[in-house]
Amino acid sequence: MQDHHLPQFHVRLPRGYLNDPNGPVEFGGTTHLYFQSRSHAELAVPVEWGHATSEDLVHWTLQRPAMSPVPGGVDSGGCWSGNTVVDGDRVRAFYSGKVDDSPYQSILTAVSDEDGTNFSRPSQVVDDPAPEEGVTMFRDPFVWRDGSRWGMVVGAAGPDSTASMRQYGSADGLSWEFEGELARLPRTVFDGVDTGEGWECPQLIAVDGREVALVSSWSHAGGPGAVLAFPVDEAPAPRRVDDGHNFYAASVMREGSYGQVLFGWITEGREAAQWQAAGWAGAISLPRRTWLDGDRLCSEPHPAVDALRVGPARAADGARIGAQAEIVVPAVSGTVRVQYGDGAWLDVILDLEAGTLTLDRTAAGQDSGIDTEPATSVQAFSDRADWAARIFLDGSVVEVFTSAGRSITSRVYPTTPPPWRIHAPAGVVAWELAKAMSTADEERPVRMESLPVG
C-alpha cells in the first residue's frame, strides 16, 4: 500500500533523508534546486547534494546527486549547506565542507561545467576563523553577485552567545577578504522568539528596495530553532518567517525569470524511530514570493503553484478529497475541518475580528510520538488578496498562508488513509492537486488521479 503520509507535489526523496535546500538557481531556462540528501534515513550517512530540476517551478524531476563527499578530502564528512551562482556558462557552488575532526565546516567552492548536474572536486576559498576569535560555529556560505563584485555571508556563533553574519568580498569569486560582520546580535528573546546563539543558513534577499537577512536561529544545546528575518539597514529586530513548527533553513533564489523565490526545509514532526521505519524524511516547501510589511518579511505561494490545480474549484463543504488538495477560504470567520475519520480531524480556525488563524492538530488521529502542538498567526488578514487563507495538504505536509502574508508550515500523520472529508463555511472552495514529482529515469512525469470533489 502507498504511504499516504508521503508528499506528492513537494520536493522530497522516495526514500532517504532530505533537509536544507541549497542554492536554487535558474540556468539555461531550467530551475535547479539542490538540497541536503542522504540515501538512507539514517543520520550517520554522510551528506551529499541532492538535485531536482523544473521547467515551471512546481513540477520537479529528481536527478542523481550533484555532489558527494571526497574520501580523505576537505568535505570527507559531508557536503553541507551553501548556495550556487551562475558564473558565465558554469554553475559555481559554495558550501560547507565537513571534516569529522575539525571544529569548523570550511567554506569550499566547486564548479559545474555540465549544466549544474555534476560538480568538480572542491577547494577551500575562505580561511577558518582564528582560535583567538572565540568562534564556536562557522558554516553555510551564501554568495551573490552585484555587478562585477562578489559578496558572501557566513553564519557564525561567537563569544557570549553572539550570533552573527560574517561578510566577505571578492573580485573573482576565488580570492576572498573578510570585511567584518554584516549583522550581529547577542542571544535574546525578541517578539517572543529566541534569536539563538548562532545563525545558520544566512541568506540575503532584496525586498521592496531593502536588503533583508534570513537566518536560522541555532544553539549548541537545543540545535535548530526558527527562521528569522530582518532588514540589514538597521539594528536586527528578528521576526519569525513562518509560525509553524516545521519550517527551517530557508534558501533564496535571488534572480531569474520567476523573480526572487524562497524555499525552506519542512522538518519531520515525528520521532526518529518512526521516520526511520518509514524509510524517508523531510521535504522542501512550496516556492514562495515575499514582500515587507514594515520590517516584517511576509510571504505567499508563488503564482506558479496554481498550475498544480486539477479541474475547476468545487464547494468544499462536504467534499471528499485525496491526500493532495488546496482549500481556499474567503474573508469569513469559522472553522475549516479536514475529517480524517471518526474522532480524527485537523482544524484551521479563522477569527477575522481577532485577526488570528490557528492550526489545531490535537485531534488528528496520530500515533504516539507525534508533535500535536497548535500554531497561531496573529495580524493574519488584510485586504490585499481576495482570500483570507489558502491551505495546502500534501500527505503529512500542511502549509497555510494568510492574506496578510503569515504562514504556518506543520506536519500531521493521520492513521486513516484518504479519502477524507471537508467541513467548511459557505464560500470555501477546494481543488485536487496533481502529483508533481518524477525521477530522471521515468519517461514522463506521472500525474495523480484525482478524486471527484463534492
C-alpha positions in Angstrom: 0.0 0.0 0.0 1.2 3.5 -0.7 2.3 5.6 2.3 -0.4 8.3 2.4 2.0 10.4 4.5 4.5 10.7 1.7 4.2 14.1 -0.1 3.5 14.0 -3.8 3.9 17.6 -5.0 6.6 18.8 -2.6 10.2 18.1 -3.5 11.2 15.0 -1.5 13.1 11.7 -1.8 11.2 8.5 -2.4 13.5 7.1 0.3 16.3 8.5 2.4 16.7 11.7 4.4 16.3 15.2 3.0 17.0 18.5 4.8 18.3 22.0 3.9 17.6 23.4 0.4 20.7 24.7 -1.2 21.3 27.1 -4.0 18.2 27.2 -6.1 19.3 28.7 -9.4 18.0 29.3 -12.9 20.4 28.2 -15.6 19.6 27.7 -19.3 15.9 28.2 -18.6 15.8 25.4 -16.1 15.5 25.8 -12.3 18.0 23.7 -10.4 17.2 23.0 -6.7 19.9 21.4 -4.6 19.4 20.0 -1.1 21.0 18.0 1.7 20.5 14.4 0.9 21.2 11.0 2.5 20.4 7.8 0.5 19.1 6.2 3.7 17.0 7.6 6.5 20.0 7.4 8.9 21.8 10.5 10.2 25.1 8.6 10.2 25.2 8.5 6.4 27.4 11.3 5.0 25.5 14.2 3.5 25.6 14.9 -0.3 23.9 17.4 -2.5 20.7 16.0 -3.9 19.4 17.6 -7.1 16.0 18.3 -8.7 15.1 20.3 -11.8 12.0 22.1 -13.0 10.7 23.9 -16.1 7.9 25.6 -14.3 8.9 25.9 -10.6 6.4 23.3 -9.4 6.8 20.1 -11.4 10.1 18.6 -10.5 12.3 15.8 -11.8 14.7 14.2 -9.3 18.2 13.8 -10.8 21.2 11.8 -9.5 23.1 13.6 -6.7 25.2 16.5 -8.0 27.9 16.4 -5.3 29.2 13.8 -3.0 32.0 13.8 -0.3 35.5 13.2 -1.5 37.1 10.5 0.7 40.0 12.0 2.5 39.2 15.4 1.1 38.1 18.8 2.5 34.5 17.6 2.6 35.1 13.9 3.6 32.5 14.2 6.4 29.8 15.6 4.2 28.8 18.3 1.6 26.8 20.6 3.8 24.8 23.8 3.2 25.5 26.6 0.8 24.3 28.0 -2.5 25.0 28.4 -6.2 25.7 31.3 -8.5 25.7 31.4 -12.3 29.3 32.2 -13.4 29.3 32.7 -17.2 28.5 29.4 -18.8 29.0 27.5 -15.5 27.3 27.0 -12.2 29.6 27.6 -9.2 28.6 26.2 -5.8 29.8 27.5 -2.4 29.2 25.2 0.5 30.4 23.9 3.9 32.8 21.0 3.9 32.7 18.9 7.0 35.7 17.0 8.2 34.9 15.0 11.3 37.9 16.1 13.4 37.6 19.8 12.5 36.0 22.3 14.8 34.5 24.2 11.8 32.9 23.5 8.5 35.3 25.1 6.0 34.0 27.2 3.1 34.5 25.5 -0.2 33.8 26.1 -3.9 33.2 23.6 -6.7 32.2 24.2 -10.4 29.8 22.5 -12.7 30.6 22.6 -16.5 27.7 20.1 -17.0 24.6 22.3 -16.8 24.6 22.0 -13.0 24.3 18.3 -12.9 27.8 17.4 -11.6 30.4 19.4 -9.7 34.2 19.3 -9.7 36.4 18.5 -6.7 36.2 21.3 -4.2 38.8 23.8 -2.9 38.7 26.0 0.2 38.3 29.7 -0.5 37.9 31.3 3.0 40.2 30.7 6.0 38.6 29.2 9.0 38.3 31.6 12.0 41.4 32.0 14.1 41.2 30.4 17.6 41.6 33.7 19.4 38.3 34.9 17.8 36.3 32.5 20.1 34.0 31.5 17.2 32.2 28.3 18.2 30.2 27.7 15.0 31.1 28.7 11.4 29.2 27.4 8.3 26.8 27.9 5.5 28.0 30.4 2.9 25.6 32.5 0.9 27.1 34.1 -2.2 25.7 36.6 -4.7 27.0 38.9 -7.5 26.4 42.6 -7.6 27.8 43.8 -11.0 31.5 42.8 -11.0 31.6 42.3 -7.2 31.0 39.1 -5.4 29.7 39.1 -1.8 29.4 36.3 0.8 28.0 35.9 4.2 28.7 33.0 6.5 26.7 32.0 9.7 28.5 32.1 13.0 28.3 31.8 16.8 30.7 33.8 18.8 31.7 34.7 22.3 28.9 35.3 24.9 26.4 33.6 22.6 26.5 36.3 20.0 25.1 35.3 16.6 26.5 36.9 13.5 26.7 37.0 9.7 30.4 37.3 8.7 30.8 39.2 5.5 33.4 38.6 2.7 34.1 40.3 -0.6 35.8 39.2 -3.8 36.6 40.4 -7.3 36.6 36.9 -8.9 34.7 34.5 -6.6 38.0 32.8 -5.8 40.0 35.2 -3.6 38.0 36.5 -0.7 38.7 39.1 2.0 37.0 39.3 5.4 35.0 42.6 5.6 33.6 42.4 9.2 30.2 41.4 10.4 27.2 42.4 8.4 24.9 41.8 11.4 25.3 40.6 14.9 23.0 40.1 17.9 23.7 38.7 21.4 21.2 35.9 22.2 17.9 37.4 23.4 14.2 36.9 23.1 12.6 39.3 20.6 8.9 39.3 19.7 8.6 36.1 21.8 11.3 34.2 19.8 14.7 33.1 20.9 17.1 34.7 18.5 19.8 32.0 19.0 23.4 31.9 20.0 24.3 31.3 16.3 22.8 31.8 12.9 22.8 29.0 10.4 21.9 29.3 6.7 22.2 33.1 6.4 20.6 34.5 3.2 20.1 37.9 1.7 17.1 38.9 -0.3 16.3 42.2 -1.9 12.7 43.2 -1.0 11.0 46.5 -1.7 14.3 48.2 -2.2 15.9 46.9 1.0 18.3 44.0 1.7 16.7 41.6 4.1 18.6 38.9 6.0 17.1 35.5 6.7 18.8 33.4 9.3 18.0 30.1 11.1 18.5 30.5 14.8 20.6 27.8 16.4 22.1 26.9 19.8 24.7 24.3 20.9 22.3 22.7 23.4 19.0 23.0 21.5 20.0 22.8 17.9 17.7 24.3 15.2 15.2 27.0 16.2 13.2 29.1 13.8 13.8 31.0 10.5 14.0 34.8 11.3 14.2 37.8 9.1 15.2 41.5 9.5 16.4 44.3 7.2 20.1 44.8 7.5 20.0 48.6 7.2 19.0 48.9 10.9 19.7 47.1 14.2 18.5 43.5 14.0 14.9 43.0 15.2 14.4 39.4 14.1 10.8 38.2 13.4 9.6 34.7 12.5 9.2 34.0 8.8 6.8 31.1 9.5 4.6 30.5 12.6 4.6 26.7 12.3 6.8 24.1 13.9 8.3 22.5 10.8 9.9 25.2 8.6 13.7 25.7 8.8 16.8 26.5 6.7 15.3 28.9 4.2 17.1 29.3 0.9 16.7 32.1 -1.7 16.9 32.2 -5.4 17.9 35.9 -5.8 17.4 36.3 -9.5 15.7 34.6 -12.5 12.6 34.8 -14.6 10.4 34.0 -11.6 11.7 36.9 -9.6 13.1 36.2 -6.1 11.9 32.9 -4.8 12.1 31.4 -1.2 12.2 27.8 -0.3 12.5 26.1 3.1 13.1 22.7 4.7 9.9 21.0 6.0 11.2 19.1 9.0 9.5 15.9 10.4 7.1 16.1 13.3 7.6 12.5 14.4 10.3 10.7 16.3 13.4 9.4 14.5 12.4 5.8 15.0 9.1 6.5 13.1 10.7 8.1 10.1 13.4 5.6 10.0 10.8 2.8 9.9 9.0 4.7 7.1 12.4 4.9 5.2 12.1 8.6 4.4 12.1 12.0 6.0 12.0 15.7 5.0 10.6 17.8 2.2 11.1 21.2 0.5 8.4 23.8 0.9 6.3 25.2 -1.9 8.1 28.2 -3.6 7.2 31.5 -2.1 7.4 35.1 -3.1 7.9 37.8 -0.4 7.3 41.4 0.5 7.8 43.7 3.5 5.2 44.9 5.9 7.2 47.5 7.9 10.2 45.4 9.0 8.4 42.0 8.9 9.0 39.7 5.9 5.8 38.3 4.5 5.2 35.5 2.0 2.6 33.8 -0.1 2.7 30.9 -2.6 4.3 31.8 -5.9 1.7 32.2 -8.6 3.3 29.2 -10.4 1.8 26.9 -7.7 -1.7 27.4 -9.4 -0.5 25.0 -12.1 -1.0 22.1 -9.6 -4.7 22.5 -9.6 -6.7 19.7 -11.3 -10.1 20.8 -12.8 -12.4 23.6 -11.6 -12.9 24.6 -8.0 -15.7 22.9 -6.1 -17.6 23.8 -3.0 -15.5 22.5 -0.1 -18.2 21.7 2.5 -18.9 18.0 2.4 -16.3 17.3 -0.3 -14.3 14.1 -0.4 -10.6 14.7 -1.1 -7.5 12.7 -1.5 -4.2 13.4 0.3 -3.3 16.3 -2.1 -5.6 19.3 -2.1 -5.9 23.0 -1.8 -8.6 24.8 0.2 -9.2 28.5 -0.3 -11.1 30.4 2.4 -12.8 33.8 1.6 -12.9 36.6 4.2 -15.1 34.7 6.7 -14.7 33.6 10.3 -15.2 30.0 11.1 -13.5 26.6 11.1 -12.3 24.5 8.1 -12.2 20.9 9.3 -10.4 18.1 7.4 -12.2 15.0 8.8 -9.8 12.0 8.6 -12.1 9.5 10.3 -14.3 9.0 13.3 -13.0 11.3 16.0 -9.9 12.4 13.9 -9.6 15.7 12.3 -7.5 18.8 11.5 -8.9 22.2 12.2 -8.0 25.6 10.7 -9.7 28.3 12.7 -10.1 31.8 11.3 -11.2 34.7 13.6 -11.3 37.8 11.4 -12.3 40.1 14.3 -9.3 39.0 16.4 -7.1 38.8 13.3 -5.9 35.3 14.1 -5.6 32.0 12.3 -5.0 28.8 14.3 -3.9 25.4 13.1 -5.2 22.8 15.6 -3.6 19.3 15.2 -4.6 17.9 18.6 -7.3 15.6 17.3 -5.6 14.5 14.0 -5.7 10.8 14.9 -2.0 10.3 15.0 0.2 7.7 16.7 2.1 8.5 19.9 5.4 10.3 19.5 3.9 12.8 17.1 4.1 16.6 17.7 0.5 17.9 18.0 1.1 21.4 19.4 -1.2 24.0 17.8 0.2 27.1 15.9 -1.3 30.5 15.6 -0.6 33.5 13.4 -1.7 37.0 14.6 -2.4 40.1 12.5 -3.1 37.4 9.9 -5.5 39.1 7.5 -5.6 42.1 5.1 -7.5 43.2 2.0 -4.5 42.8 -0.3 -6.0 39.4 -1.6 -9.5 38.2 -2.4 -9.0 35.3 0.0 -8.3 35.1 3.7 -6.4 31.8 3.7 -5.0 29.1 1.4 -4.5 25.7 2.8 -2.3 23.1 1.1 -2.5 19.5 2.0 0.1 17.0 0.7 0.2 13.8 2.7 1.7 14.7 6.0 2.6 18.3 5.0 0.3 21.2 5.7 1.2 24.7 4.5 -1.3 27.5 5.4 -0.9 31.1 4.0 -2.9 34.1 5.1 -3.9 37.2 3.2 -1.5 39.4 5.3 1.5 37.2 4.4 1.7 35.0 7.5 2.3 31.3 7.1 2.1 28.1 9.1 4.1 25.0 8.0 3.4 21.9 10.0 3.1 18.1 9.9 0.2 15.8 10.6 0.3 12.0 10.3 -3.3 10.7 10.4 -3.6 6.9 10.6 -6.7 6.9 8.5 -5.9 7.0 4.7 -7.9 9.1 2.3 -10.5 9.8 1.1 -11.0 12.5 3.7 -14.0 14.9 4.0 -14.0 18.7 4.4 -16.4 20.6 6.6 -16.3 24.3 6.0 -18.3 27.6 5.9 -20.2 28.6 2.8 -17.9 30.1 0.1 -14.9 27.9 0.8 -13.7 26.1 -2.3 -11.3 23.2 -2.9 -9.2 21.7 -5.7 -7.5 18.4 -6.0 -3.8 18.9 -6.7 -1.6 16.9 -9.1 1.4 14.8 -8.3 4.5 16.9 -9.3 7.5 14.6 -8.6 9.1 12.3 -11.1 12.6 10.8 -11.4 15.0 11.2 -14.3 14.6 7.6 -15.4 10.8 8.0 -15.9 9.7 8.7 -19.5 7.4 11.5 -18.3 6.1 13.0 -15.1 3.2 10.9 -13.6 0.1 12.8 -12.6 -2.1 11.5 -9.8 -5.7 10.5 -10.5 -7.9 13.0 -8.7 -10.9 12.1 -6.7 -14.1 14.0 -7.6 -14.6 16.9 -5.2 -18.2 17.0 -3.8 
